[in-house]
Amino acid sequence: MSTQPSFIPYTESKSAEDRIAYVKANPGKYMPKAQYDIIKELKESNKSIHDKLDLVMNEILAKK
């Protein structure tokens, strides 16, 4: 069989301090939560706008 130990999640294998230090050392990989929330909100609003446009376009095409 395998000599590899069973899977241990990253959050259990590293302390909170180690995880925080890693994120701070790699700012290009991780964005601040506030920035993430803004981008997520923009994507969701963009999706709803596209859904509304699709409905309008379908109604226009159906009238032809």
N, C-alpha and C positions, 0 to 999 in steps of 0.2 A: 504494500500500500504506500501511501504518501507519508513523508516525514514532516510535511508542512503542518503547522498548528492550525486549529480551526479558525475561522474568520473572526476577527475582532474589529468592531466598528471604530472608525477614526476617532470619534468622540470619546470612546472608552480607552483607546490606546494612548491618547495624548491628554495632558492636563489642559485646563482652560487657559492657563498662562501661555503654554506652548502654542496653542491654536491662535490666540490673540497675537502673539509675537510673529507667527507665520503670516497672518493677514496683513499686519503692519509692515512687514518686510517685503510684501508683494502687492503694492497698491494698484498696479495695473491689472491684476487678476480680480480684485474684489472692489466693488464700489460701495460708498457709504449707503446705509439703509434708506436715508431720505432720497438720495438720487435714484436708487432702485425703485422706490415707491412711485416717484414722479414718472419714470419711464414706463412702469407697469400701468399706471393710470392713463398715460397717453396712448399706449397700445390698445387698451380696452376701449377708450373713447373713439379711437381711430376705427376699431372693428365695428362699433355700433354705427358710425357714420357710413361705413361701407355697406353694412347690412341695409340701412335705410336707402342708400343710393340704389342698391340692387332691387329693392321693392319698387321704387319709383320707375326705374328702367323697365322692369317687368310689366308694370301697368301701362307704360307708354307703348311698349312693343305689343301688348295684348290689344290695344285700341286700334292698331293699324290693320 
